[in-house]
Amino acid sequence: MRATQMPRGFALLIVLWSLVLLSLLATGITAAGRSQLQLAGNLRRSAAAEAAADGGIYAAAFHASDTSPRAWLPDGSAHTMRIGGYELDVRIRDESAFLNPNTAPPELFAALLIAIGAEPTQATAIAQSVVDWRAPGAREPVIQRYRSAGLSAAPTGQPFRSIDELGLVIGMTPQLLAQLRPHLSIFTEGPVQAARADTIIQSALRSLGGGTLSASTNRPKVLNVTVDARGSDGGRFIRNAILTLGRNQSERPADILLWVSLPAE
């Protein structure tokens, strides 16, 4: 009797363990499927939000190139519009309202550093280092200064290719660069349009005897456009672009100089 019961009991255990294993496999497959569906949904929402934000950039270029009183002004004010199921917050700034480290006089760059909290002596030294970095001509004395400081990078005698490159300048700290970044642009030409500049740049200009800052009537040539696209489904994407405007809406509205995504806070 026992000899016949043992195999049957063992077979029952095998069946039970097999059922448990199959249940675990089914649970794992179901969970993986749900994760894949959720990932696909997130990618779809992100792609839709990105497309809406990109559409907002081109819409901003179109409205900014309008020569009628309805044109969107590059004053940083918010313009709201909808594309598909996404609500867009569009802001346009005149890029000439930013300071270009490739053309800024050292006195103005130093004044900007002081305006963000740098010590006057430190600000003067960094401003001169910025000029030394971009200035052509004899490079050896300047390069030797960087080598003596133990820095691997050295001035090239060429314009800065990005704001990040300022971080290589002797005396510049990550904290100062982070504070400077919102006030700088390498895409501007000519002097700063003071009336369109932010309060920090205006403060720096006044400290140099800028006096009253009159409003500019010139039509901006280079724009800084930021679009924050938000959907009711939770999708969000922030696009920032630097673009040059065409002469009017009848021709190509704009040429893109910089096209980046910004982190959603």
C-alpha positions in Angstrom: 0.0 0.0 0.0 2.7 2.5 1.0 4.7 1.6 -2.1 1.8 2.7 -4.3 1.0 5.9 -2.2 4.5 7.4 -2.3 4.8 8.0 -6.0 1.3 9.4 -6.2 2.1 11.9 -3.4 5.4 12.8 -5.1 3.5 13.4 -8.4 1.0 15.7 -6.6 3.9 17.8 -5.2 5.4 18.1 -8.7 2.0 19.3 -10.0 1.6 21.8 -7.2 5.1 23.2 -7.7 4.5 23.4 -11.4 1.3 25.4 -10.8 3.2 27.7 -8.5 6.0 28.2 -11.1 3.5 28.8 -13.8 1.7 31.4 -11.6 5.0 33.2 -11.0 5.8 33.2 -14.7 2.4 34.5 -15.5 2.7 37.2 -12.9 6.1 38.2 -14.2 4.9 38.3 -17.8 1.9 40.4 -16.8 4.0 42.9 -14.8 6.6 43.2 -17.7 3.8 43.8 -20.1 2.3 46.5 -17.9 5.7 48.1 -17.6 6.2 48.0 -21.4 2.8 49.5 -21.9 3.5 52.3 -19.4 6.9 53.0 -21.0 5.3 53.1 -24.5 2.7 55.5 -23.1 5.4 57.8 -21.6 7.3 57.8 -24.9 4.2 58.6 -26.8 3.3 61.5 -24.5 6.9 62.8 -24.6 7.0 62.7 -28.4 3.6 64.5 -28.7 4.7 67.2 -26.2 8.0 67.6 -28.1 6.2 68.0 -31.4 3.8 70.6 -29.9 6.7 72.5 -28.4 8.5 72.5 -31.7 5.4 73.8 -33.4 5.3 76.6 -30.8 8.9 77.7 -31.8 7.8 78.1 -35.5 4.6 79.9 -34.4 6.6 82.3 -32.4 8.9 83.0 -35.4 5.9 83.7 -37.5 4.2 86.0 -35.0 7.5 87.8 -34.2 8.1 88.5 -37.9 4.7 90.1 -38.3 5.2 93.8 -39.2 1.7 94.8 -38.0 0.8 95.9 -34.5 -0.3 92.4 -33.7 3.3 91.2 -33.7 4.6 89.4 -30.6 7.2 91.6 -28.9 10.5 90.2 -27.6 9.9 91.4 -24.1 9.7 88.1 -22.3 6.0 88.2 -21.8 3.9 85.0 -21.9 1.9 84.1 -25.0 -0.5 81.2 -24.6 -1.6 79.0 -27.5 -2.8 75.4 -28.0 -1.6 72.8 -30.4 -3.5 69.6 -30.3 -4.1 68.6 -26.7 -1.2 70.7 -25.4 -1.2 74.2 -23.9 1.9 76.2 -24.8 3.5 79.0 -22.8 5.7 80.9 -25.4 8.2 83.5 -24.3 10.4 85.6 -26.7 13.4 87.6 -25.8 15.6 89.8 -27.9 19.0 88.1 -28.0 20.7 91.5 -28.2 19.5 92.1 -24.6 22.2 89.6 -23.5 25.9 90.3 -23.1 28.3 88.6 -25.5 31.5 87.5 -23.9 33.2 87.6 -27.3 32.6 91.3 -27.7 31.9 92.8 -24.2 34.4 95.3 -23.0 36.3 94.1 -19.9 34.8 97.0 -17.8 31.2 95.8 -18.6 32.0 92.2 -18.0 33.5 93.0 -14.7 30.5 95.2 -13.8 28.2 92.2 -14.6 30.3 90.0 -12.3 30.0 92.5 -9.5 26.3 92.7 -10.1 25.9 89.0 -9.5 28.0 89.2 -6.3 31.7 88.8 -7.2 34.3 90.9 -5.4 35.6 93.9 -7.4 39.2 92.6 -7.5 38.0 89.1 -8.5 35.7 90.5 -11.1 38.4 92.7 -12.7 40.8 89.7 -12.9 38.2 87.4 -14.5 37.2 90.0 -17.0 40.8 90.5 -18.1 41.2 86.7 -18.4 38.1 86.6 -20.6 39.7 89.2 -22.9 43.0 87.3 -22.8 41.3 84.1 -23.8 39.7 85.5 -26.9 42.4 87.9 -28.0 44.5 86.9 -31.0 48.2 87.5 -31.1 51.1 86.4 -28.9 49.7 83.5 -26.8 52.8 82.1 -25.0 52.7 84.4 -21.9 49.0 83.8 -21.4 49.3 80.0 -22.0 52.2 79.9 -19.5 50.0 81.5 -16.9 47.5 78.7 -17.2 50.2 76.1 -17.1 51.6 77.6 -13.9 48.1 77.4 -12.4 48.0 73.7 -13.1 45.2 74.0 -15.6 45.0 71.6 -18.6 43.1 74.0 -20.8 44.6 77.1 -22.3 43.4 80.1 -24.3 43.0 79.6 -28.0 42.9 83.2 -29.2 39.5 82.4 -30.8 36.0 83.5 -29.8 34.2 81.5 -27.3 32.1 78.8 -29.0 29.8 78.3 -26.1 29.0 79.7 -22.7 30.3 76.5 -21.2 33.8 77.4 -22.5 33.9 80.3 -20.1 34.2 77.7 -17.3 37.8 77.1 -18.6 38.8 80.7 -18.0 41.3 81.1 -15.1 39.5 82.4 -12.0 36.0 81.4 -13.2 34.1 79.2 -10.7 31.1 76.9 -11.4 29.0 79.1 -9.1 29.9 82.3 -10.9 29.3 80.7 -14.3 25.9 79.4 -13.2 24.9 82.9 -12.2 26.3 84.5 -15.3 24.7 82.1 -17.8 21.2 83.6 -17.8 22.7 87.0 -18.9 25.1 85.9 -21.7 24.8 84.9 -25.3 27.4 84.2 -28.0 24.8 85.0 -30.8 24.5 88.7 -30.3 26.3 91.4 -32.3 26.9 95.0 -31.4 26.1 96.7 -28.0 23.6 95.4 -25.6 20.0 96.7 -26.1 19.9 98.1 -22.6 16.1 98.8 -22.4 15.4 95.1 -23.3 18.0 93.7 -20.9 17.3 92.2 -17.6 17.7 94.1 -14.3 21.2 92.6 -13.6 22.6 93.8 -16.9 20.9 97.2 -16.5 22.5 97.5 -13.1 25.9 96.8 -14.6 25.4 99.4 -17.3 24.3 102.0 -14.8 27.3 101.4 -12.6 29.4 102.4 -15.6 27.5 105.6 -16.1 24.8 104.3 -18.4 22.3 106.7 -16.9 18.7 106.5 -18.2 18.2 103.4 -20.5 16.1 104.5 -23.5 13.9 102.1 -25.3 15.1 100.7 -28.6 13.0 101.0 -31.7 15.1 98.6 -33.7 13.5 95.4 -34.9 15.3 92.5 -33.3 17.3 90.3 -35.6 18.1 87.4 -33.3 15.5 85.9 -30.9 15.6 83.6 -27.9 12.4 81.6 -27.8 11.3 79.2 -25.0 8.2 77.1 -25.3 6.8 75.0 -22.4 4.2 72.5 -23.7 2.0 70.8 -21.2 -0.7 68.2 -21.9 -3.8 67.1 -19.9 -2.3 63.5 -20.2 0.7 64.6 -18.1 3.1 65.0 -21.1 5.5 67.9 -20.9 8.4 69.2 -23.0 10.4 72.5 -22.9 12.1 73.6 -26.1 14.5 76.5 -26.4 15.8 77.9 -29.7 17.9 80.8 -30.9 16.8 82.0 -34.3 17.4 84.8 -36.8 14.3 86.4 -38.3 13.6 86.8 -42.0 12.6 90.3 -43.3 8.9 89.4 -43.3 6.3 86.6 -43.1 6.2 86.1 -46.9 9.7 84.6 -47.0 11.4 82.1 -44.8 10.3 83.2 -41.2 13.6 82.2 -39.5 16.8 80.3 -39.5 17.7 78.2 -36.4 21.0 78.8 -34.8 20.5 76.7 -31.7 17.9 74.0 -30.9 18.0 72.4 -27.4 15.6 70.8 -24.9 15.4 72.1 -21.4 14.8 70.0 -18.3 11.2 70.1 -17.0 11.2 71.3 -13.4 
